[in-house]
Amino acid sequence: MTSLKPRPPYTDDELQKLYPPGLELQLVQILLRHGERTPVSARFQNAGLPAFWPYCASVRELKSAVLQDRTYTTLEWKRRLETFGPNDEPIVATGPNGELDDVCDMGSLTDKGRQTTYNLGQRLRNLYVDRLRFLPPTINSADFIYLRSTPIPRALESLQQTFTALYPPSTRLPGPDGGKFLPPTILTRAHGDETLYPNDGNCRRFAALSRAFAQRAADRWNGTPEMEYLNHLYGKWMPEGSSSSRVAVDSRPRLSGIMDSINSTLAHGPETRLPKEFYDPKGHDIIEKIGVEEWFAGYKESREYRMLGIGGLAGDIVARMVGSVERSPADGEYEVMPRTAGRQDGGGGAATHIKFGLSGCHDTTLAGLLSSLGAFDREQWPPFTSHVAIEMFRKAEREKTKEEVKAVVPAKRSWWGGLVSPALSAGTPPPGMGRKKTEELTPEERGKLDGYYVRIRYNDEVVSVPGCRAEGNHLEGDESFCTLAAFKAIVDKYTPQNWRQQCRENLNLPASPTGQPEPAGY
């Protein structure tokens, strides 16, 4: 499976079971894999696969900000790709039928990828706006939404497409002060600080660990009948002069690279297809099974692997949930930095709390996070436009009297003032207990987590965390609703305290797995 085939919308009965009346949604965080893209490098040109694909009409003409006479304006321009010619002279890259202006770069989000991520935004709007009424149908500010993306263009563009469908222009009203709707804030990081994907390029110890698990997969699979079957299918197309003409986990191209080309071509048109042998169903199942083991087994077996590969992201997700419980800027409000007073909170009132999050990321993000929680028990690679929804609920309270409401409503505050802290400044993270280890929490702090639950859905399918099945760790009668306290305790065990420093530690220790596995999800 390469392109996601979304399940039908939930029936009313399914919706009633998924969102029982005894629980109220408080915070939703969505991690979405980018949509369909071109391969990250040109492969199998000897099999007739064009190096450049003509599926990017949406970016044929672009606009860029430019400074003109001390004011900013936009420059409209047309993009073309240049590449090497036969004797290294420059030539314009063309598609299979001579296309010049719709040609995609390597690893680019294609027109289909834009459409599928837009469709995802429509599905999210249908669920959270139209049916659950958790989010408002129209907004005058997006400051109650936490938007973040990796610096990879296809992830950022997918996030933008999804947000555009969640709140299309017709639903964006003038700002609270009567001015125009302010552009939403999208957070990004430099590559060296990125935690929204497993960052082996900037974490030496994690790079060593990932290489060791990849080598283990090679040792396990290269001499098997399954690999022989793949060689029967693809071997004759392996490049001549490579270190090995045989297909292998560590061949050139690597088995995961072959899978990338197969999945990318399956998602697009007949002009960019490989020979029919590449689409053998049995071969596709084998290549995905091996790929999943190579890339994600480390999360399931090694605490250090989880900590360095995905622990920073998992810790951020939990910290935002705890910040939402505390009603502090740590719920994501600090990063969004609201620019308007009295803006919508997603429920029509004047508040500054984050209710919804969207993060544009990658297949390795989704499977890495789920594997670290013991919730990825499948052999299929995450399809394009897959998503993980991490939903936090609170036990529904009885309706308060007017006197009770008046007693608990806080005085209006400035954004930096906070409810639980003195004035903050940019560059100083808000205080709170989100990053405190569970064992360090006081009884009063632990008590604040009571009555809150976490549920995870992967492509609209509920998945469970093994450690949440224990008595007292979940909502009575439904193991998929993990208590926030139990969920936090599980994630705390592999949340790094100083990721950069820990990436430089243990460099002299064996990277290959030794000793007993440290199972994920507990």
N, C-alpha and C positions, 0 to 999 in steps of 0.2 A: 504494500500500500504506500503510495507516494503523495497523492493529493488527498486531503481529508474529505471524506464523505460525511457531512454533518448528519447526526441523527435528527429525526423529526422533532418539532417542538414538544415539550412535555405536555402530556394530557392534563386535564384539571385534576384527576386523581393522583397522577404522579407529582404534580406541583404541590398538592396538599400534603403528601408524604414527605417530600423534600424540604418543604418550608412549613413545618407544623405550627399551629396557632400559638403554642406555648413558648415559641422562640421568636425573637425579633432580630432581623439583620442590623448590624451596626457598622461593619466595615467589610468591603470586598476588595481583594487585590488580585488582579488578573496578570498572569505572565503569558505572553503570546509569542509563539515562534513566527518569524517572518513568513510571508507567502512564497509562492513558487519563484524560483530564481534560475539563472543560468549556472552551469558548473563553475566552481571556483578556479579551475584551470582547464585548458584545452587538452582533451584526451581522445584517443581512438580516431584521429584523423585518417589513419590507415584503413579504418573500417567505414570511411565515408561520412563521418560525423563532422559537420562544419565547425570551425573554431569559433565563429561569431554568429550569434542568433538574432533574427529580425523581430523580436517580440517586445520592443521598448518604444513604441510609438508615443506613449504617454510622456516621455522625456525627450522627444525630438526637439522641442523648443523650450528653453528655460529662461528664468528670470533671476538676476542677481542684484544685490544691493550695491550701489556705487555712490560715491560722494561727488556732488556737482555743485559748485559755487556755495559751499558750506551747508548745503542741504542734501538729504539723502533721496535718491530716486532709484529706479530699477533699470537695468540693462537687459533687454531681451536678446537672446542669442541662440543659435542653432548648434547642436553638438554633433561632431563626427569623431570617429575613432581612427587613429593612425596606428600602423603596425609595420613589421619588417617585410620587405619584399624579398625576392629570390636571392639577391646579392646584397642584402642588408640596406638597400635603398628604401626610403619611406614610401609606403603606399597607404591608401585609405582602406580600412577594413570593410568588407562587404559580407552580406548574408548569403545564403545558399543560392538565391536567385538574383544576386547582384545588388541587393538593397544597400543603400548608403545611410539613410537618415533614421531608421528604426532599429539600428544595431545596438545590442546590449554589450556592456563590458562584462568581464568575468565576475561571477558572483552577484550579478545585478538582479534586483526585483523586477520581474517582468510584468507586462500588462495583466496577465492572468493572476499573478501574485497580488497586484493592487486590487483586483476585483475580489479575490477570496478574502483578503483582510478587510475590505469594505463590507463584504457579506457578514464577516464575523461581528463587526460593529453593529450591523442591523440586528443580528441575533441577540447580542448583549442588550440592545435597546428594547427589543421585544420582551426579554425576560425581566430586566431590572427596572424598566420604565413602564412599559405597557401592562405587564401582568402582575408583577410584585409591587409596583408603585414605590419602589425603594428610592429611585432617583426621579427628579422632577422632569416633566415633559419639555419645559423650556427653562433656559438659564440666562442670567444676566452677568455671570462670571463663571469661569472654570476653576476658581481657586479652591473649591472643595474636592478637586480631582488631582491626584498625584500622578504625573506623567513622567516616565523615565525611559531611556533607551540606551543601548550600547552605542559606541561611536561608529558601528558598521552601518553604512547607508541603508542597506535593505531592512535592517531592524527599525531604524528611525522612520523610514518611509512607510513601513507596515503599521507602526504605531499611529502615524498621522492619518492613514487611511481608516483605521479602526475608529479613532476619535471622530473623524469627519462623519462617519455613519452613525455613531452613538449620539452625536449632537450636530446634525447638519445645519448649514447656515440659517435655514428658516426657523430653527429653534433657539437661536442666539439673539437675545434681546439687548437693547441699549443698557449700558452699565448703570449701577445704582445712582450715579450722579447725573444721569441723563446723557452721558457721552457714549461713544461707540463701545461695542463689545471688545474688551481688551483681549489680545492674543493669549492663548493658554501658555503657561510655563511648561517647558519640556526640559527635564534634567538630563545631562549627559556627564560623562567622566572622561578623563584622559585614559589612554590604554593602560598606563602603569597603575592606575587606581581602580580599574574595572573589576567589579565583583558580580556583574550580571551575566557573566559566562565564566567557565573554568579558565583561569588566566595562567596557563602554563608558560606563556611567553614572558611573564614578569614575576614568576614564582619558581625559583630554581628547584626547591625541594619537591614541589608538585610536579614539575616537569620530569624529575627523576622517577617519581612514583608512577606517573602515567606511562612512561616508557617501559617500566618494569612490568606493569600489568599488560601492556601491549605485547611485550616479548613473551609473557606467559601464554597469552592467547595464540601467538604464533607457534610456540612449542606444542601446544595442545592440538592445534587444528591443521597445521601444514601437511602432515603425513596421513591424514584421515581419508576415508572413502568420500566424505562430503567434499573435501578440497579437490579430490581427483575428479569428482563430478563437475565442479566448477571449471577445472582445467579442460575438461571435455567440451564445455560450452564456450568458454572465452579464450582458451589458451592460444588459439591460432591468431588472435588479434593482439596479443601482447607485443609491445614494441621490440623490434630487433635491436640487438646490441645492449639491452638492459642487463643488469647484474644477474637477473634470472628471467628466463623466458616463460617460466611457469607462474600461474596465479598462486598467490600466497598472502597471508595476512600482512607480511612485510615485503611484498614484491614491489616493483615500480611499474605502473602505479600500484599503490597499496590496495588491498582489498576494499578498504573503506572508500578509496577514491573511485574504484570501479562502481561501487554502490552509488556514489554521488552522481556519476554520469548516467547510470541506469535510471535513478529516481528523477533526475532533472529532465531527461528525455521523455520519460513516461508522462510527465506533467504537461508536455507541450505538443506542438503539431508534428505532422508527418515529415516536414522538411528537415527536422533534426532528430532523426531516429537512428538507432544502432541496428545491426543485423538482428534477425528474429531470435537468434540463440540467447541474446542478452535478456529476453523477456520470458524465459522459461520459468513457470511458476515455482517449481521445486527449487531451481537455482536461486530465485529471488528470496525464498524463505530461508535458505541456507545462508546466503550472504548477509541478511539482516540479523539472523540469530548470532552469527559470529561477530558481526559489528557491535551488537548490543553488549556482548560479553567483553569485547576488547575495550570499549569506551566506558562502560558503566559498572562493571563488576567491582572495581575498586571502591566505589561509593558504598556498595553493599557489605564489603568485608573489612574495610579499614577506617578507623576513626580519623587517623591523620589525613587520609585521602579526602574524606568528607570535609574536614576542617579547612584544608587548604584549597580544595576545589570549589566548594559551594557554601561553606559555613558562613562566610561573610554575608552573602545574600540571605540565607536562612535566618541569621541573626537580625538583619535589617527588617525582614518581614515580621518577625515576632516582636521586635521593638516597636514597630508601628502599631501592632495590635494592642500591646500594653499601653502605649501612649494614648490610644483611643479609649481604653478603659479609664485611664487617669484624666482624660480630657485635657491633655497637655499638647504643646506644639510638637512633641515627639511622634505624633501620629502621621507625620508627613507635612504638617503645616509649616514647620520650620524651614523645610527645603523650598516649598512653594512660595513662601514669603508673600502673603496676601497684600494687594496694593489698594484695596478699597475697603471702606468701612461699611458695615451692615450688609455685606454681600450674602448671597444665598448659601445655605448650608446643604442644599440638596433636598430639603424638606419644606422650603418656603419661608423659613425663619431667618433671623439675623444671627449668624454664628460663624465660627471660623474653623470648624472641625472637618477633617478629611473623611469622606464617606466611600470613596472609590479610587482605585489605583489601576493604571495600565502601564505595563512595562514591555517594551519591544525587545525581544531577545532571540534565542536560538534553540535548536534541537538539543544541544548539549546542556543548556540551562534547564529545560523542562525535565529531561530524563535524569540529569544529575540531581536535581532537587528531589524528585520523586523517589529515586533510588536511595538517596540519603535518609529518607523517611521510611524506607522499607515498603514503599507503595508503588513500585514499578516492577511488577512480576510478569512481564510479557517479553516476547522475543521480537516484536515489531518496532522498527525505528519510528520515532515521532514524525507523522506526516507534516507536510507544509501546512502552515496556519493552525497548527495545534495550539491549545491553550490550557493552562491550569488556573482554576479559580479557587482561591483560598478565602473562605468566607468565615467571618467571626459573628457569632450570635450572642445575644444576652437573653436571659430568661425574661419573658414578658411580665411586666409589672401591672398591678391593678391601676385603674385610672385614678390619678391624684385629684384631691379637691383643690379648689382655687387657692385656699389658704396654704396648702402644702406646696403648691407650685410656686407661689409667691415667696415662700420661705427658702426655697432652694435655688431660685434664679439668681445668678451672680450679677454683680454690678458690671456695667459695660466696661470692657477693657480694651486697651490698645493691643495690637498684635504682639509686640515685644513684651508687654507687661506680663502676660501669662496668668493662669489661674493658680499655678502651683510654684511659681518661681519669681524671683525679682527680674527686672528688665534684662533682656538678653541682647547680644550684639551679633552681627553676622560673623561667622567663624567660630562661634562658641555654641556647641550643641546644647539643646535644652536638657535640663536635669530630668531624672525619672528613673524608674526601676527596670526599664526594658532590657538594658544590657547587664544588669546584675544577675549573677548566677542564682539559680533557685535556692541553693543551700545558704546563700547570703541574705535572703529576704527575711525581714522581720515578720512575726506573726501578723501584724497589722497589714503589711504589704501583701503577704500571701492571701489575706482575707479579701483584698480588693479584686482578686482574680476569680473569686467564687461567683458562680452563676453565668460564666462566659464559656462559650464552646467554639471549637474550630472544626470546620468540615472542608474537605478538599474534593473537587471534581476535576477530572481530566477528560477533556473533550466531551463534557456533559455526562460523564460516567463517574459515579461516586467511587472513590478509592479510600482505603482505610490504612491507618498507621498501626502496626502490630502492638506497640507498647500502649496504645490507647484501649486495647481490648480488656485489660485487667480491670477487676472490680474497682469502682471508684474513679476510674480514669475516663469515663464516658457518660453521656446522657443515658439514663436508665432506659433500656429497651432498644438502644440504637448505638452500636459501636462506632459508627462513622462520625458521630459527634463527639470529638475528643474534648475533654476539659481543657481550657486554656492553660491551666496550671500544669497538666500533664504534658501538653504539647510543648510548652516552653521548657520544661525540664528535659525533654528529649532533645530539643534543638540546642539547649545550653551546652550539652556534652560535646558538641563539635563546633560551637561558635568560637572563632579565634579571638584572642585578647589583643594581639598585635600582629596582624596578618603579615606585614612586611618583614618584621623580625622573625616570625615563625617560618617564613619562606626561606630564610637563610640558615635555619637550624637543622640539625640532624643530617647535614650533607655528607658526613663520613659514615653514616649508618647504612646498612643494606637497604636498597630500595625495593628489592623483591619481597613479596609477602612472606613473612615468617611467623611461626607460632600459630595460635588459634585465631580464627576469624573473629572480628568484632562486629556482629550483625547490626544492621541499620534498623532504625525505628524503635529503639528501646532507650 
